[in-house]
Amino acid sequence: MVKNEISCPSGGKKFKAYLAPMVRASTTPLRILSLRYGADAVYTEEIIDKSILGCDRVERSVEVFRPSVKGERYDKNAGDGDGGSNNPDGSRKEYRVIDYVKSTAGMSDRQRRKMKTTGEPILLRIVPEIEGDRIVFQIGTGDSILASQAAEKVYRDVSAININMGCPKKFSTAGGMGAALLDDPQRAADIVRSIRSALPSHISVSAKIRLLKDTPSTIDFVRTLVSAGASSITVHARTVGMKEQDEALLERLRPVIDSVKQYGGVEAVVNGDLYNREDMARVVEMSGADSVMVARPVSGVLFWLCDQMFCFFLLCFVLFI
């Protein structure tokens, strides 16, 4: 999934950068924009196992209009970087998309009538031509059977499956999902093992966790996941009780990352308070991680960076989601 590795300012190790799974944010437009600006891989927002199992998979084509921007220069011999044509009057391109649409089976008459106004309830849209082998599906689950069934449903359209084991929100933990798994390592391991055994070997299985109450507990949990078949571990440098505005506990990362890297071939990813490339490089040097995962800063910074024409291009996708 590597695209553009970033070098540490000191000339040290290179690392990869990923877009984190964010509810109501890591949808098609932000994922595509992140890839355009150098993300090595992008994660979907967390999608609950039962939700994806209740969807119909639909392949179709969507025509996207990319308007021209006054004063922008065009090279008639060059493409636009996304497969479209360079046309000063704007361009149209047809993309094949894969939609996971909530099934109408079991819907009430009222819900069906509402669909006539709101359109199809699309839970997930994937654009293979752009996202290709760089999209990771994050699943919210607390049950090994449902988890493997959900993973089997989507794995042909993604490059990896990631299990959310860090969300502290009540809607997640109340269902035995997210951070609730941190208190139940055996169930967490069963979920990893179930997904791993259900999928072909080229589809990696990973987990995103938070720091536990102390370093030994975190290390033990990581080892349990890796032994069950996880090939990548992302560590959010906050504990369950911490708020997003609380300063990340970056100083606690090193021994945890070292424990991950004791297993050859297992990727160690860090997350928390990474606001710019300097932060990323500093934390990689401090922790020894292979990669970084960026969350909240992305939604503001990338839209500030992007050019007006590409914003219009992305808004076209929004209309279909």
C-alpha positions as CSV (number, residue, x, y, z in Angstrom):
1,M,0.0,0.0,0.0
2,V,3.1,2.3,0.0
3,K,2.9,5.4,-2.1
4,N,5.0,8.2,-0.8
5,E,7.2,7.6,2.1
6,I,8.2,10.6,4.2
7,S,11.7,11.1,5.5
8,C,12.5,12.3,9.0
9,P,14.2,15.7,8.9
10,S,17.3,14.2,10.5
11,G,17.7,11.9,7.6
12,G,16.5,9.0,9.7
13,K,14.0,6.3,8.7
14,K,11.2,6.8,6.3
15,F,7.6,6.2,7.3
16,K,4.1,6.0,5.8
17,A,1.1,8.2,6.6
18,Y,-2.5,7.0,6.7
19,L,-5.8,8.7,7.0
20,A,-7.5,7.6,10.2
21,P,-11.0,6.2,10.4
22,M,-13.3,9.0,11.5
23,V,-17.0,8.8,11.9
24,R,-18.9,11.0,9.4
25,A,-15.5,12.2,8.0
26,S,-13.6,9.4,6.4
27,T,-16.1,9.1,3.5
28,T,-15.3,9.0,-0.2
29,P,-14.5,12.7,-0.7
30,L,-12.0,13.0,2.2
31,R,-10.4,9.6,1.3
32,I,-9.8,10.7,-2.3
33,L,-8.5,14.0,-1.3
34,S,-6.1,12.5,1.2
35,L,-4.8,10.1,-1.5
36,R,-4.3,13.0,-3.8
37,Y,-2.1,14.8,-1.2
38,G,0.1,11.8,-0.5
39,A,-1.6,9.5,1.9
40,D,-0.3,6.0,1.6
41,A,-3.6,4.4,2.6
42,V,-7.0,5.6,3.7
43,Y,-9.4,4.0,6.2
44,T,-13.2,4.1,6.0
45,E,-15.1,5.4,8.9
46,E,-16.1,2.6,11.4
47,I,-18.9,0.5,10.0
48,I,-20.7,-1.9,12.3
49,D,-20.8,-5.6,11.3
50,K,-24.6,-5.8,11.2
51,S,-24.8,-2.7,9.2
52,I,-22.6,-3.9,6.3
53,L,-24.3,-7.3,6.5
54,G,-27.6,-5.6,5.9
55,C,-26.5,-4.0,2.7
56,D,-26.7,-4.9,-0.9
57,R,-23.5,-4.6,-3.0
58,V,-24.2,-2.6,-6.1
59,E,-21.7,-1.8,-9.0
60,R,-22.5,1.1,-11.2
61,S,-21.0,4.0,-13.1
62,V,-21.1,7.6,-11.9
63,E,-20.4,10.6,-14.2
64,V,-18.5,13.3,-12.5
65,F,-18.1,16.8,-13.9
66,R,-15.0,18.7,-13.0
67,P,-15.5,22.4,-13.9
68,S,-12.7,24.6,-15.1
69,V,-11.2,27.4,-12.9
70,K,-10.7,30.8,-14.3
71,G,-7.0,31.6,-14.9
72,E,-5.9,28.0,-14.6
73,R,-3.4,26.8,-17.1
74,Y,-3.8,23.6,-19.0
75,D,-1.4,21.3,-20.7
76,K,-3.3,19.7,-23.5
77,N,-0.9,16.8,-23.6
78,A,-1.2,16.0,-19.9
79,G,-3.9,14.3,-17.9
80,D,-5.4,15.8,-14.8
81,G,-3.9,13.3,-12.4
82,D,-7.1,11.4,-11.9
83,G,-7.7,10.0,-15.3
84,G,-9.8,12.8,-16.6
85,S,-9.0,15.1,-19.6
86,N,-7.5,18.5,-19.4
87,N,-10.3,20.7,-20.9
88,P,-10.4,24.4,-20.3
89,D,-14.2,24.2,-20.4
90,G,-14.2,21.5,-17.8
91,S,-14.3,17.8,-18.1
92,R,-16.5,14.8,-17.5
93,K,-15.3,11.4,-16.4
94,E,-17.2,8.2,-15.7
95,Y,-16.1,6.2,-12.7
96,R,-17.0,2.7,-11.8
97,V,-18.1,2.7,-8.1
98,I,-19.0,0.0,-5.7
99,D,-21.9,1.0,-3.3
100,Y,-23.0,-0.8,-0.2
101,V,-26.7,0.2,-0.1
102,K,-28.9,-0.5,2.9
103,S,-31.3,-3.2,1.9
104,T,-35.0,-2.2,1.7
105,A,-36.0,-5.6,3.1
106,G,-37.5,-5.0,6.5
107,M,-38.0,-1.3,6.0
108,S,-41.3,0.2,6.9
109,D,-43.5,1.9,4.4
110,R,-42.6,5.3,5.9
111,Q,-38.9,4.6,5.4
112,R,-39.5,3.6,1.8
113,R,-41.4,6.8,1.1
114,K,-38.6,8.8,2.7
115,M,-36.2,7.2,0.3
116,K,-38.0,8.8,-2.6
117,T,-36.9,12.2,-1.3
118,T,-33.5,11.4,0.3
119,G,-32.4,8.8,-2.3
120,E,-30.7,5.5,-1.7
121,P,-29.2,5.0,1.8
122,I,-25.6,4.4,0.7
123,L,-23.5,3.2,3.7
124,L,-20.2,3.0,1.8
125,R,-19.0,4.0,-1.6
126,I,-15.7,2.8,-3.0
127,V,-14.0,4.2,-6.2
128,P,-11.6,1.4,-7.3
129,E,-9.9,3.4,-9.9
130,I,-8.8,6.0,-7.4
131,E,-8.7,4.1,-4.1
132,G,-7.5,0.8,-5.6
133,D,-5.4,-1.2,-3.1
134,R,-5.1,1.6,-0.7
135,I,-8.4,1.5,1.1
136,V,-8.8,-0.2,4.5
137,F,-12.2,-1.2,5.8
138,Q,-12.7,-0.5,9.5
139,I,-15.2,-2.7,11.2
140,G,-17.0,-2.1,14.5
141,T,-17.7,-5.5,16.1
142,G,-17.9,-7.4,19.3
143,D,-18.7,-10.8,17.9
144,S,-16.3,-13.1,16.1
145,I,-18.9,-14.7,13.9
146,L,-20.5,-11.5,12.7
147,A,-17.0,-10.0,12.3
148,S,-15.9,-12.8,9.9
149,Q,-19.2,-12.6,8.0
150,A,-18.8,-8.9,7.5
151,A,-15.2,-9.2,6.4
152,E,-16.0,-11.9,3.9
153,K,-18.6,-9.6,2.4
154,V,-16.3,-6.7,1.7
155,Y,-12.8,-8.0,1.4
156,R,-12.8,-8.2,-2.4
157,D,-13.3,-4.5,-2.6
158,V,-10.6,-3.4,-0.1
159,S,-6.9,-4.1,0.7
160,A,-7.2,-4.8,4.4
161,I,-9.6,-5.2,7.4
162,N,-9.1,-3.1,10.5
163,I,-10.9,-3.8,13.8
164,N,-11.9,-0.9,16.0
165,M,-10.7,-1.6,19.5
166,G,-10.2,1.9,20.7
167,C,-13.5,3.9,20.4
168,P,-14.6,4.9,23.9
169,K,-18.0,6.3,22.9
170,K,-21.0,4.7,24.7
171,F,-22.7,3.7,21.4
172,S,-19.7,1.5,20.7
173,T,-18.8,0.1,24.1
174,A,-22.4,-0.6,25.0
175,G,-22.5,-3.1,22.2
176,G,-19.2,-4.8,23.4
177,M,-17.3,-3.1,20.6
178,G,-14.5,-0.5,20.4
179,A,-12.7,0.1,23.7
180,A,-14.8,-2.6,25.4
181,L,-12.5,-5.1,23.8
182,L,-9.5,-3.7,25.6
183,D,-11.0,-5.3,28.8
184,D,-11.6,-8.6,27.1
185,P,-8.4,-9.8,25.4
186,Q,-9.7,-13.3,24.7
187,R,-12.7,-12.0,22.8
188,A,-10.6,-9.5,21.0
189,A,-8.2,-12.3,19.9
190,D,-11.2,-14.5,18.9
191,I,-12.3,-11.7,16.5
192,V,-8.9,-11.3,15.0
193,R,-8.5,-15.1,14.6
194,S,-12.0,-15.5,13.1
195,I,-11.4,-12.8,10.4
196,R,-7.9,-14.0,9.7
197,S,-9.1,-17.6,9.1
198,A,-12.0,-16.4,6.9
199,L,-9.9,-14.3,4.4
200,P,-7.2,-15.1,1.9
201,S,-3.7,-14.4,3.1
202,H,-3.1,-11.3,0.9
203,I,-5.8,-9.4,2.9
204,S,-4.2,-8.2,6.0
205,V,-6.0,-8.0,9.3
206,S,-5.1,-5.2,11.8
207,A,-6.4,-3.6,15.0
208,K,-6.5,0.0,16.2
209,I,-6.2,0.2,20.0
210,R,-5.7,2.7,22.8
211,L,-3.1,2.6,25.6
212,L,-4.3,0.5,28.5
213,K,-4.0,1.5,32.2
214,D,-0.2,0.7,32.2
215,T,2.5,-0.3,29.8
216,P,2.7,-4.0,30.7
217,S,-1.1,-4.4,30.2
218,T,-0.8,-2.7,26.8
219,I,2.1,-4.9,25.8
220,D,0.2,-8.1,26.8
221,F,-2.8,-7.0,24.8
222,V,-0.7,-6.3,21.7
223,R,1.0,-9.7,22.0
224,T,-2.4,-11.4,22.2
225,L,-3.6,-9.7,19.0
226,V,-0.4,-10.5,17.1
227,S,-0.5,-14.1,18.2
228,A,-4.1,-14.3,16.9
229,G,-3.0,-13.2,13.4
230,A,-2.9,-9.4,13.4
231,S,-0.3,-8.1,10.9
232,S,-0.5,-4.4,11.9
233,I,-1.2,-2.6,15.2
234,T,-2.2,1.0,15.5
235,V,-1.7,2.5,18.9
236,H,-3.6,5.7,19.8
237,A,-1.5,7.4,22.5
238,R,-4.4,8.1,24.8
239,T,-6.2,5.9,27.4
240,V,-10.0,5.3,27.3
241,G,-10.8,7.9,29.8
242,M,-8.9,10.7,28.0
243,K,-10.6,13.3,25.9
244,E,-9.4,14.3,22.4
245,Q,-8.2,17.7,23.8
246,D,-6.0,16.0,26.4
247,E,-2.4,15.8,25.4
248,A,-1.4,12.5,24.0
249,L,0.9,10.2,26.1
250,L,3.5,10.0,23.4
251,E,6.2,9.1,25.9
252,R,4.5,5.8,26.6
253,L,4.7,4.6,23.0
254,R,8.2,3.3,22.7
255,P,8.0,0.1,24.8
256,V,4.6,-0.8,23.2
257,I,6.0,-0.2,19.7
258,D,9.1,-2.3,20.5
259,S,6.8,-5.1,21.6
260,V,5.0,-5.0,18.2
261,K,8.3,-5.0,16.3
262,Q,9.6,-8.0,18.1
263,Y,7.4,-10.0,15.7
264,G,9.0,-9.8,12.3
265,G,6.8,-8.4,9.6
266,V,4.2,-6.8,11.9
267,E,3.6,-3.1,11.2
268,A,3.6,-0.6,14.1
269,V,1.5,2.5,13.6
270,V,1.1,5.5,16.0
271,N,-1.7,8.0,16.3
272,G,-2.3,11.1,18.4
273,D,-1.4,14.8,18.3
274,L,0.1,14.6,14.8
275,Y,-0.6,18.1,13.4
276,N,2.2,18.4,10.8
277,R,5.1,16.6,9.2
278,E,7.4,17.7,11.9
279,D,5.2,16.1,14.5
280,M,5.0,12.9,12.5
281,A,8.8,12.7,12.1
282,R,9.4,13.5,15.7
283,V,7.0,10.8,17.0
284,V,8.4,8.2,14.6
285,E,11.9,8.9,15.9
286,M,10.7,8.9,19.5
287,S,8.6,5.7,19.2
288,G,10.3,3.7,16.5
289,A,7.0,3.2,14.6
290,D,6.8,2.3,11.0
291,S,3.9,4.5,10.1
292,V,1.6,7.3,11.4
293,M,-2.1,7.7,11.3
294,V,-3.6,11.2,11.1
295,A,-7.1,12.0,12.2
296,R,-8.6,15.4,13.2
297,P,-6.0,17.7,11.7
298,V,-6.6,16.3,8.2
299,S,-10.2,17.6,7.8
300,G,-9.0,21.2,8.1
301,V,-5.6,21.2,6.6
302,L,-6.3,19.3,3.4
303,F,-9.2,21.4,2.4
304,W,-7.1,24.5,3.0
305,L,-4.4,23.1,0.7
306,C,-6.6,21.8,-2.1
307,D,-7.2,23.9,-5.2
308,Q,-10.7,25.2,-6.0
309,M,-11.2,22.9,-9.0
310,F,-10.5,19.7,-7.1
311,C,-12.9,20.9,-4.4
312,F,-15.7,21.0,-7.0
313,F,-14.6,17.6,-8.2
314,L,-15.0,16.2,-4.7
315,L,-18.3,17.9,-4.1
316,C,-19.7,16.0,-7.1
317,F,-19.0,12.8,-5.1
318,V,-20.8,14.2,-2.1
319,L,-24.0,14.6,-4.1
320,F,-24.0,10.8,-4.6
321,I,-23.4,9.8,-0.9
